[in-house]
Structure formats: C-alpha cells, structure tokens
Amino acid sequence: MTTQNLPVRGSSQQTTRTLRARVAHWAPATLSFAAALTLGLYFALRTYEVDLGVYLRLGGRYVFTSHLYSFTLPNTGLLFTYPPFAALLFSPWQRAFSTVDAVQLGWTFVNLAALVTLLALSIRIVKPDLGRASTARLAFLLTMPALLLNPVFLTVGFGQINLVVALLVLWDLLTARRIGRYEVPLGVATGLAAAVKLTPLIFVPYLLLTGRARGARNALAAFFACGLMTFAVSPQSSVAYWTKALFEPARTATSVLTPGLSFISNQSLWSLAMRLHHGAVSSALMIPVLVVVGAAGLWLAASAHRRSSPMLGVLLCATTCLIVSPITWVHHMVWVVPTILWLALAEDRPRLGRTMAVGAALLFWSAPIWWVPHARLLELRLNAWQLVAGNSFFWATALFMAGAAFHVLRRNRAGLALAGGVQSWD
C-alpha cells in the first residue's frame, strides 16, 4: 500500500458518511410517509369507502340518465348530491376499474398525493425561503400527522374529494399557476373546483373584493363552461340538478348514516343553532344571520389579504364558507391543514401562533365531537358539557375567525402608526 491510496480511502469514507447522514436526515420523513401509505392501503383494501361508492356507483353509472339524483346507494340511503360535472369526471373511473378494491386503491393514491402536495404547497407559501429539498422533506414528515387529523382521516377513509378541491383553490389563488411553460389564468382552477363542488364559489366575491375582477370572471367562465359541457352530453341529469336537487340541501343528510342536519358531523352555524335550541330553527331567522356572517367573513378575508397576507385571506374565506354553509361535514374541514401550517410557520402569524397550531392539531387529532351521543337525533338532547365537546370543531373555526379579526385590525393600527411616523408597538 502506498500513500497515494490514502486520499481515495478518505474520499470513500467521506462519501459513506455523507450518504449515511442523508439517509438519517430523510429517515423520519420516509417513515412518516410509509405509515400514511400503510394506513391508506388499509382503507383501500380492508374497508368500504362509502362516499367513493356514491361517486362511482351513482355518479359514474347514472350520469347520462335522469336517475342520477333519485337513486340511492344500496344499504346506506345516500343520494348523489354534487353537480353533474362531478359525476361526469367519475364516469371513466367507473368503467376503467373492474373491482371495488382497484378503484379504492387508485383513489386512495390520489388522495395521498393530494395531501402531500397540499402540505408542500402550503409550506412553500408560508415559508418561501425554505429550499425545495427541505420543503419536500417537511411535507413527507408531516404526512402521517396530517392524515390523522380527523377531517383528513375521514376524507381518505370515505374516499372523498375535499383534499383535491382545497389543493386546486390554493394552487390557483396563491401560486404562479404554471404547468410547464404555460401559465393558467387566475380563477380557472377555482371555477373547475366549483363545478365539482359548489362551495368554492365563495372565492368569486373574494376575488372581487381583493381587486381581481378578471380572476372572478375566469372562475365563473370555467364554472359555466363545465356546466354547459355537461348539459351537452347529459341534459337529463343537468336539468334534474339545476331545477330540483340543488334546492334540497337536506338530501345530503337523509340516510341511515347521516340522519338529519343536526348530525354531529355537521359543524356549521345552522347545525350548531339546532343543537343549542334542541330542535329545528326557522330558516327565516337563520338565512339573514348567515348572510350577515358571510358578508362579514368575506370583508375580513379581503382585509387580511391586504393587511396581513394572501394566505390568511384565503384561509378566512374558506373558514367563512365552513361556517355559513348549511352543511359542513367534518371531512369538509381539510382546510385545517394549511391553517395549522400558517399558524406555525408564516411570517405574519400571531405571537402565539405556534401554540395555537399545537392546540388545533390536538383538537383535530382527538376529535371530541365524537365523544358525545350522536345519531338517531341524540344530538338534540345534549347537555352543557356535551354541547361544548360536540360542537368543538365549530368553536375552533369561530375562534380562528375572531382571533384573525383582532390580528388583522392590530396589524392595520400598527401600519397606520408607522405611516404617521410613530414607532409600532407590535
């Protein structure tokens, strides 16, 4: 052996140490994603994803008939409730897969990919100075904790579409919207999401209030284009939806699984009023209240966009929708994922943002709404502590709105103080 060999050995040892360091660096993220993938495979192969059954066995099968909104899923009583464009999108799935396991496996992979992408996108938005590799590693690391948040857990377990919808809106409103060299016009992806599930339409007035009228027009154009295309290929289902099914919100809560709008999974303001009142609440009372709350929420979201960050504006707009919608099932609340990341990492987060993020994560992991008696209208007979626990997800959204209002107004006062040449106290 000569001394000429020593640098080679040293180089080899350095390479080995570097490789080991990288493996150790990525090990927690890899384990987290592997655990999430394992749980996803369990959902796909060992359970029945009932909402995916609605998409496929009702939507995909009957989209070209007049029966789309009248047939129920066997053994559940569930009806198809989405716009016919959603059924049209799932029609190829219904024809491409020969077994339930195969289609559930495919859609589970879609949902897990959407979750990882939503995490990575949210991290890049709230922490733009973080490198791509670090962003990817953190997204994979958070995959399993995010999956265990009750809204995400139920979305993947039911085979729902909420993660994809949230991802489309977030990508549309808070990124450069590039696909290769092509830049998708602002609003198009939001309009597409609304054609699948109507709730993203709330972002149209939000775009107007934030001075992006062209984006609002693009969203409406994409929404109507999807509707017209569906009407061209399936006029029967389109007429059934836009003339009847759309005006029957209780359709989504009339089954053996979700018996009534008061069902505990419905965490909207209207359902809260029903549980507090221990019975039905007049629409003549609730509709004006919802209009006022919705207008106030949109104003707050637009103010947050200008005075804090576009991310907070989008989160507040989504939260407003969750509060005022007649039906906000727990699995609709996947917006908790980017909200927690904003609280934990964003430059404009409140002073106690990380503490709030931990509190939100603990709440949505433990899911106390399920600790109380529910189903068979038991929600209408809850006592005081049960009303606190059973409505805890709603209380969290309301607290987030109230805290954000204080946060935005405080930042506005600080900005006015600086503009006047006075040192800000924040």
N, C-alpha and C positions, 0 to 999 in steps of 0.2 A: 504494500500500500504506500502511496506517495501522498505528499501534502497537497498535490493537485486535486485529489479526490475529496478533500475536506469541504471545500465550498459547495460541492454538489450535494454531499450529505447534509450540510447545514441548510441548503436550499430546500431539500426534500423534507427535512424536519419542519421547516417554517411553513411549507405548503400544507403539511399534515395538521399542524396546529391551527392554521387559518381555516382549513376545512372543518375541523372539529369545532372551532369557535362559531362558524356559520351554522353548523348543524344544531349546536346548543342554542344559538340565538333564535333559530326558527322552530325548535322543538315544541315550545308551548303553543305556538300558533298552529303547528301541524296537528298536535294532539287535540286542540280545541275543534278544529275543522273536522278531524276524523270522528270525534264524538258526535258532532252535529250530523255528519253524514250517516253514522250508525243509527241515530235516532230517526233520521229521515227515512232510512231503509226500513226501519220497524214500522213507521207509519204506512209506508207504501205496500209492504208485503204482509203485514200482520193485522191491519185494521182496515175498515171501510171508510174512505174519505167521502163523507156523505155529500158535501157541497160540490165536490167534483162530479159526483153522480148526477146532481142536478144539472150541472153544465153540460154533461155528455148525454146522459140517458134521456133528458128532457130537451135541453137546448140543441145539442148537436143532432139529435134524432128528428125533432119535430119543427125545426126552424123553417122549413119550407111548407108548413101546413098551418091551418087555422087553429090547431090544437095546442100550440106552444104554451099558451097561458091558461089552459084549462086542465091538462093532465097533471097528475101528482106523482111524485117519486114513490114507488111501492114501499110499504111498511113505515113511511115517515109522514106522509101527507104534505110534504114540501112541494111548493109550486115554483116554477121558473119566474123570477122577478126582475131580471135585468133587461136592458134594451135588446131588441132582436139582433143588433150588430154583434153583441157578445156571443149569442147562440151561433151566429154565422162563423165567428172565429173558431169556435169549438167543433164545428161540423167536420173538418178534416181529421181532428183528433179521434172523433167517434168512429170514423171509417178506417183510420190507419192502424188502430190497435185492436187486436183480436181478443185480449183478455183484460179483466179489471186490473190485475197486478201490473201489466205492462203499461197501461195508461197512467196508473197511480205512480209508478216508478218514474215515468217520464216527467209528470207534472211536479213531483217532489224535487227532482233535479232542477227544474225551472225555478221553483220557489227558493231552494237553497242558493242557487246562483243569483237570484234577485236579492236575497238577504245579504250576501257577501258584497255585491255591487252597491247596494244601498248603504252599507256600512262604509265601504271605501269612498263612495261619493260624498257622504256626509262628513267624513274625516277630512277629505280634501277641501271641502267648502269651509269648514270651521277652522282648519289648521293648514292653510295653503303653503306654509313654509316647510312642511314636513315632506321629505323626499318620497318618491314613488315606492321604493322598496319598503320604507318604514310604514307608509300608508297601507300597503298590501299586507304586511306582517301584522299590523294592528287590527286590520279588518278580519283576518283569519283568526287572530287571537280572540276577538270578541264574538265570533260566530256562535259558539255554544252558549255563552251568557245571553246573547241576544235572542237565540232560539227559545230559551227558557222563559223569556218574558211572556206572560200569558197571552197577549194579543198575537204575538208571532207564533207561539206554540199552537194556538188554535187555528191560525191561518194555514200553517203547514199541515196540521193534523186533519183539518176539514178539507184540504185541497182547495183553499180559497185563492182569490186573485188580488188581495189587498196589497201585498208587497210589490207586485208588478205595477199597480196603479200609482202607489206612492213614489216608486222609482221613476216612472215616466214624468210625473209632475215635478219632482225635484230636479231631474236632469234638464227638463225644459226651462224652468224658471231660474235656475241658479248656476248653469254652466254655459259654455260656449256652444253647446248643441252640435258638435261636429261628429260626422260619420265619415271617416277618411278625410278627404279634402272638401266635402260638402257640408255646408252649414244649414241645418234645419231651421226654418223661420220660427221665431218665438211664438209660442201658443199652439203650434200644431200638435205636439205630443200631448199637451193638456186636453185639447179637443178630442184626440183619439182616446185618451183615458176616460173622458166623459161619455163617449159613445159606448164604452163598455160598462161604465158605472156612473150614474148621473152626478154623483156628489162633487167631482172635480169642477163642475160648472161654477162653483162658488169662486173659483180663481178668475173668472171673467170680470166681474166687477172689481176684484182686487187689482187686476192688471189696469183697469181704467183708473182706479183711484191712485195708482202709482205712476200715472202718466205714460202708460204703454198701450195706447189705444190700438195700435197696429197688432200687437200681440193678442189683444182681446178679440179683434176681428178675425185673426188667423185661427184662434181657438174655436170660435163659433163656425167659421167656414169648414174646418176639419170635422167638427161635430155634425154639421148638417150634411156634409158630403158623405160621411159614413152612413147616416140615416137614409139618405136618398139612394145610395148604392144598395143598402139592404132592402129598401122598398122595391127597387127594380127587380131584385131576384126573389124576394119573398113578400109580396104585398099583403098576403093574408096575416102573417104574424105581425107585420108592421102596423096594420090597421088595428089589430087586436090590442097591441100595446099602447099606441098613442091615443086611442079613443076610450079605453077601458082600464086595462091593467095598471097603467101609470097612476091612476087616481084611486088606487086601492092599496095604500101603504100597509094595511093590516094583513095583506097576503103573505108577507114575509114572516108574520108572527102567528100564523094559524096552522099549527101542525102538532103532532104528538111530541115534537122536540122543543118547540118554542110556543107554548100555549098563551098567547096574548102579548100585547105591547108592554105589559108590566113585568114580563120575564126578566129575571135578574141580569141576564147578559145584555139587556138594553140599557145603556148608561147615558141616555140622552136627557135633556132637561124635561121633556114631556113625560118620560117614564119615571123620572125622579118625582115629579109632581103627583103622579098616580100613586106611587108607593107612600109618599108622605101623606096624601089625602086618604089612603086606604080605599081607593076606588077610582072610577073614571073621572076625568077632568074635562070640562067643557072646551071644545075647540074654539068657541067664541072668546074664551078667556086666553087660551094658550097661544093662538095664532098671533094676536097683537104683541104678546110678550116675546115670542120667538122672532118676530120682525124687528122689534127694538133691540133685542140682544144681538141678532145677526148684524144689524147696521152698526151697532157699537163695536162689535168684534172686527168688522171689516175696516172701520175707521182706525181702530187700534193697530191692526195689521199694517195698514198703509203708513201710519205714523212710525211704527217700528222699522219699516223698510227705509224710511228717510232718516230717522234719528238714531237707529241702532245698527241694524244690518238687514240685508235682503233675506238672509236665512231666518232670522227671527220673524220677519214679516210673513214668510210662507208658513212657518210653524203656527203662528197665531191665526192665520186664515184657515188652515186645516183644523185647528182646535175649535174655532168658531163653528165650522161645519159639523164637527162631532157633537157639539153642544146643542145646536138648533135643529139638527136632523130629527125627524120623528123616530127614526130607528138608528141607533148606534150600537150594534153588537160589539162585544169585546174584540172580536177579530178585526173590526174596522180600525182599531186604535193602534195600528202598527206605527203610526207617527211618533209613538213614544221612543222609537229607536233614534231618529235624528234629534229629537228633543233632548234626550239624555246626553248625546254627544255634544250638542250645543251648550248645555249647562256645564259640562265637564271641561270642554276644550276651547270654546270660542273666545276671541279677544274681547267681545262685548258682553260676555256672560256676567251675571250679577256677582257681587262679592262672595256670596255663599253658594255660588253655582255648583261647585263640586260636591258640597254637602247635599244640595238639592238633588243632584244627579244620583248620588248613592241612595237617598231616600226614595226617589222614583223607582230605581231599579229594585229595591227591596219590596216596595209595594206591588209592583207588577210581577215580581217573582212569586211572592206569597199569595197574591190574588185573593184577598179576604172577601171579595164579593161572593165567592163560592162557599164560604163558611156558614152562611145563613140558610134557613129553609127556603127552598125555591122550587119552581114548577108547580103545576096544579093550582096556580093563583095564590100560593102561600106567601108570595112577596107582598101581598096587600094586607098581611096581618103581622108584619114585623114590628118588634118593639124598638125602643130608642137606640140601644146599642147596635141592634141588628140593622137599623136604618143607616147608622154610621158606617158599619163594615160593608153592608150590601151595596151601598152607593159610593164606595171609596174611590173607584175609578173616576166617577163624575166629580167628586170633591177635588181630586187631583187635577183634573182639567180646569175646573173653575179657579183653583188656587194658582195654577200656572197663568191663567189669563189675568187674574188680579195682580199677581206679582210682576208680570210683564208690563201691566199698565203703570205701576209705580216705577218700574225700572226705566221705561221709555220717558215718562214725564220727568224723572230725575235727570236723565241724560239731556233732555231738552233744556231744563233750567241751567245745567252746567254749561251747555253750549251757548245759551244766551249770556251767561256771566262772562264767558271767555270773549264773546263778541263785543261785550261792553268794556273790555279791558280789565275785568276783575278775575283774579285767580280762582279757578274752580276748586270747590271743596271735595270733589269726588276723588 
